[in-house]
Amino acid sequence: MKSKRWSVILFLAACGAINYTDRSAFGITAPLFSKELGIGPAELGLLFGAFSIGYAPFNFVGGWASDRFGANRVFAVALALWSVFCAAIAGTFNMMSMLVVRILFGAAEGPFGSLINKISNDRFEPEEAAAAVGVGNAGNPVGAAVAGPIVGYIAITYGWRWSFIVFGALGLVMAIVWVVRMGGWTRAQRIARPAPVLSQPDPARSDAPPLRFYISRSPIMATAFAFFAINYILYFFLSWFPSYLVTARHLSMASMSITTVIPWVLGIIGMAGGGFLTDYAAQHMDRFVSRKLMLGGFLALSSLCIGFGGMVDSLTGAVELMSLSVLFMYLSASAPWVIIQDLVEPERVGAVSGFNHMLANLGGLAGPVITGFIISATGSYTSAFVLAGGIGIVAALGVAVFLPRSVAAAHDLPWLAGGLRR
C-alpha cells in the first residue's frame, strides 16, 4: 500500500509538470503572440492575470467538491478540461478571445492544489504529509523548468500555437491513464489522524465545524496571506520573467528559453526537498515553531532576493537572485498546506485548502496585472520587483505574529479553539 500511495503522488507530480508547462508556455510565447496580435504591456498583464480570474474561485470550488464527491472524480474532470482549454489557446485570434480561453483554462486548473492536499491528508501519516505535499507539487517547477527549452523549440520551429496543442493532447492522455489505472486508489479507507488544533468548538456535536468557523480564525488568514505572497512572487516570475529577459536584458528568444531553466531547477529542489525538511523540522521541535520557520523564514528570504533582483545592474546578478528567490519560495511552499492539516478537521481539509488557495491566488491575479501597469507607467521593471519583495516581507511578519507560538499555546487560546462559543 505504501508504494501505491507514493506512485499516485508521483503521478500527480507528473500531471503537475504538464500543468505548469501549460502555464509557462503562455509567458514563454508572449513575445511572439503579443507581436503577432498587437498586444501591449498593459493588455498582456491583463491576459496573464486572466488565468487567476478563473483559477482563484475554482481553487475553492474544487476543494469543496473533493470533500463532497471525492478527489478521484474531481481530478479526472479537472485534468481533462484544463487540457482541452490549453489546446484551445492555439485557436485564439485576438486579445478578447484569448482572455476568455485563459479564464476557462484557469478555472479548470483551479482544483489541482487542494486535491493534492486532500489526498495527502487522507492517505498519509501526519509525519510524512508535508513530504507527500512537496513531492506532489514538485512537478510544478519541473514543468516550468522544461517549458523554456521545449516550448521555446516548438514555438520557434513550428509556431507558438503548436506549443499549446502538444501539451493539451498530452494532458488528455494523462486523464485517461488516471481514470483507467490510478484514480481508484483514492477511494481507499482514510487513515486515522490526531485531533486538529481547531476542532469542534461545540462538545455536543460530533460533526466537523462549518467552513465559516475556520475562515474566521486569524492563523488561517495569516497562512492565506503568506500563500498570497508566495503566489504573487510566483506569478510575477512565471508571467513576466521571460519578457523581462527579452525586453530589459535583450536576450534572444532562444537564450531566454535556456536561461529560464536555471531558477526552476532550484525550484524543483526547493519544492520536493522543502516537504521533507518541513516534516523533519516538525519532528525535532514544536510543530508551530517549525511551521513559522519554514513558512515565514523562507518567504522572507525569497522576498529579499526578488526585491534586490530588480536593482542589480548585471544579467548574471539578476538571474542568480531570482533563482535564489524561487528556491526559497518553494522551500516555504509545503508549509501553508500542512498548516491547514494541523488546524482543520479532515472533513473540511479540502474546502479550507481550496478557500486559502483561492485567497492566495488573488496574488496570481494581482501580480501580473499590477506589474503590467507598472511597466507601462514607468518603462522599468525595478518598482515591480521591489513591490513583490515588500508584499512577501509583510506576509512573513504576519506568520510570525498570528500563528501560535506552540501547540500548547494554541490549545490554551479561547479565540483560536472556541470561536463559535463567544
N, C-alpha and C positions, 0 to 999 in steps of 0.2 A: 504493500500500500504506500509506503514512503516513497519508493521510486516512482509510483504512479503520480503521487502528489507533485513531485518535482518535474516530472515530464509534462504535466499540464501547465505548470508555471513557466517552463521553458517554451512551451508552445505559445503561451500568452506573450512572452517576451519576443518571440519571432513575429507575432502579429503586431506588437508594438513597434518593431523595427519597420514594418511596412507602413504602419500608421504614421510614423514620423518621417519616413521617406516621402509619403504623400504630402505632408505638411511642408517639409523643407523644399520640395520641388517648386512650390509657389514662390518662395523667396529667391531661390536659385535662378529660376527662369524669368523673374521680374524684369531684369534689364532688357530681356528680349521682347516679352509680350507688351511691356509698357511702351516701348518704342513703336512696335507694330500697331498697337491700338490707340496710341496718342494719350496715354495716361500719365498725368503729372504726379509729383511727390505727394501732395495732399490727397488726391484721389487714390493713389497707391496705398497710402496709410489707411484709408477707409476700407480698401479691399483686404488688407492684412487684418484689420480689426473685425471685419465682417464675419470671419470664421468664428470668433468668440460670441457674436450675437446669437448664433445657433448653438454653439458649443456650451456656453455657460448654463442656460436653463436646462439643457438636457444632461448636464452633469447631475443635477438633482433628480430629474425625471428618471434617468437611467438607474440611479442609486435606489430610489423609491421602488422602481419596478423590479429590481433584483431582490429586494425584501419580499415583494408581493408575488412575483411569478417565478423567481429563481434565476440565478446568474447564467445558467446554461442557455435558456431561451433568449434572454435579453442580449447576450453576447452574439449569438448566431445572427439575430436580426440586425444588430448594430454593425457587425463586420460586413455583412452583405451590402447594407445600404451605403456605408461610407465608401466602399469600393466602387459602387455604381456612380456616386456623386463625384468621386475623384476622376473617373474616366470622363464624366460629363463636362469637366472644366475644359477639356480639349475642344468641345463644341461651342464654347462661348465666342462671341464676336464683338463685344463692346464692354464698356465698364459696367453697365446695368445688368447685362446677362451674367457676367462674371460675379457680380455682387450677389445675385440670387443663388447661384450654384454654390458659392462659398458659404453662405448661411446654411444651406441644406447639408453641405459637407460637414460643417462644424457640428450641426445637430446630431448627425449620425455617429460622429466620433465621441460625442459627449459622454456616454455611459462608461467608457473604457476604464478610466482611472478608478472609479468607485467599484467597478466589477472586480478588479484585481484585489482591492482591499476587502471586499466582501468574501471572496474566495479564500484569501489567506486567513481571514478571521474565522471562517467556518471550518477550515481543514488543517490548520497548522497550530501547533502548541504555541503559547504566548512567547516562550523564549526563542522561537525561530520565526515569529510572524514578520518582524522587520526585514529579515533576510529574504523571506518569500516576497514581500512587497518590493524590496530592492531589486531582486532578480527579475520579477515580473515586469518591472518598469525599466529594466536595463536595456531592453530592446529600443526604447525611445532614443537615447543618444547613439545607439548602434545605427538606427535608421538615419539619424541626422548626419552621422559620420560618413556613411557610404553614399548618402544622397549627393554630396558635392561632385565626386568624380563620375558616378553612374548617371545621375540626372544631367550633369553638365555634358557628358559624352553624347547621350541620347539627344539632348536639345541641340547641340552643335551639329551633330551628324544628320539627324532626321527631322529636326524641328521641335519646338518646345511642346507642341500638342501631344506628341508621342510619349513624352515623359509621364503624362497623366494616364494615358491609355494603358501603358505597360503595367503600371503599379495598380491600377484599378482591376485589371484582369487577374493579377497575382493575388489580390485580396479576395476575389471571388473564389479562387481555388482553395484558399485557406478556410473560407467559410464552409465549403463543402467538407473539407477534412474535419473541421470541428464538429459538424453535425453527425458525420458518419463514425468518427473514431474517438473523439476526445470528450465531448460535452457531457456524456452520461455520467462521468465520474463526479460531476458537481452535484448530483442528486444523492450522493452517499450521506450517511449519518454525520451530523455535525459533531465535532469534538466538544468536550466539556471545557469550560473556561472559568477562571475565578471571577467573582463579582466585580463589576467595574466600579470606579470611584463614584460616578454619577448614576447610582442605582435608584430603584423605585422609591420616591420620597413618601409614598403612602403605604404603610405596612399592611393595610387591609387589602391591598391589590396585589395580584400575582403577575399581571402582565407588565410589559415594558412601558416606561413613561412615554408620553406623547412627544412628538418631534419638537413642539414649542418649548418643552421643558429644557431640552438640550441646547437649542439655539439661543436661549436667553442667558446662558452661563458664560461668564467672561473668559474662562480658559478656552472654550470652544471658539469664541470670537477672536481671541488673541491668536489662536492657531490659524484661524481662517485668514487673518490679516497677514500673518507671516507667509502663508501659502500664496496670498495675493502678491506679495513682494517677490516671491520666487518666480511666479508666473510672469510678472511684469518684466523681470530681468530675462527670463527665458524667451518670451515672445519678442522683446526688444532685440535680442540676439538672433532668434530664429528668423525674424522678418527682415531686419534692417542690416545685419552684419554683412551679408553678401553684397548688397548695394553700396554699403559704406566702403568696402574694399575696392569696388569698381569705380565709384564716383569720387570718393575722397582720397583714396590711396592709389588710384589709377592702375589697378591690376587688370589684366586681360580676363576675359570670361574663363579661359582655361586655367590660368593661375589662381583665380578666385576659387574655382571649384576644388582645387587641391588644398589651398590654404584653409578652407573651412573645415577640413577633416581634423586639423590639429586640436582645436578645442573640444570637439566631440569625442575624440579618443580619450581625453582626460575625463569627459563626462561619463563615458562607459565605466571607467574605473570608479568614479565617484558614486554613480547610481548603484551598481552592484555591490561595491565594497562598503558603501555607506549603510546599507541594510545590515550587513554582518557586523559592522562597527557599532551600529545602534543597539543591536542585541547584546553584543559583548559589553558595552558600557552599562546597560541596564542590569547585567548580571554581577557587576563589580562595584556598583554604587547605587544610591537611591534612584529609583526609576525616574522620578520627575527631575532630579538634578541632571541625570544623564540626558533626558529629553531637552532640557534647556540648553545644555552644552551643544548637543548635536544640531538642534534647530536654530537657536539664537546665535551661537558662536560661529558656525559655518556660514550662516546667512550674512552676518556682519562682515566676515572676511570676503565673501563674494561681492558684497556691496562696495567695499573699499576698492577692490580690484577693478570693478567696472567703472567706478567714478574716476579713478586715476587713469583708466584706459583711454578715456576721451581726451586727456590732457597731454599725453606724451607726443613727441614730435616724430618718432621713428615708427615705421611699419612693424618692425620686429618687436618693439616695446608694446605696441598696441595689441598685437596678436598674443604675446606672452601674457599680458594682463587679462585679456579676455579669456584666454584658455584657463588661467587660474580661477577666474570668476566662475566659469562653467563647472570646473572641478568642485569648488567649494559649494556652489549652488546645489549640485547633485548629491554631495555628501550630506546635505541637510534635508534632502527631498523625501526620504522614507519617514522621517520623524513626524510630520503632520498626520500621516495616515495611521501610524501606530498610536499616536496620542489619542486619536478617536477610539481606537480599540481599547485603550486604557480607561477611557471615560464613559463609554456607551455600552448599553445592553446589546447583545448580538442581534436581536430582532430589529434594532434600529441602526445598526452599523452602516448598512447600505444607504439609507436615507440621509443620515447625518454626514456620511462621507460625501454623498452627492451634493448636499447643501453647502458644505465647506468648499468643495471643489467648484461649485457654481460661483460663490463669492470670490474665490481665488481667481477664477478666470475672467472676472471683470478686469483683472490686471492684464490678461491676454488681449482684452479689447482696448483698454486704455493705453498700454504701452505702444503698440504700433501706430494708433491714431494720433496720440499726442506727439510722438516722435515725428510723424509726417508733417504736422503743423509747425513744429519747432524748426525743422529743416527748411520748410517753405518760408518761414518768417525770418530766419537768421542766416540761411545759407550754410550752416555749420552743424555738425553732429555733437559738438562739445557739451552744450547745455543738456542735450538728451541723455548723454552718458552720466552726467552729474546728477540729474533728476532720478534716474534709475537707481543709482547708488544711495541717494538720500532716502528714498522710499524704503529700501532694504534696511538701512540703519534704524529708522523709526520702528519698523516691524520687529527687528531683533530686540529692541528695548521693550516692546510690548510683551514679548515672550518672557523676558526676564522679570517683568513686573507682575503679570497676570497668571502665569502658570504657577500652580502650587509649589512651594519650596521643597516639599517632600510628600510622600504618600500619606504619612501620619498627619501632616498638617492639612492635607486635602480632606481627610475624613473628619477633621475637627472643625471645619468651616461651615456653618449653617447656610451661608449664602451660596455655597457650592453644592452641597449634597441635599439640602432640604428646600429647594427653591419653591415648590408648589405649596408648602405649608406656611409661607409667610403671610 
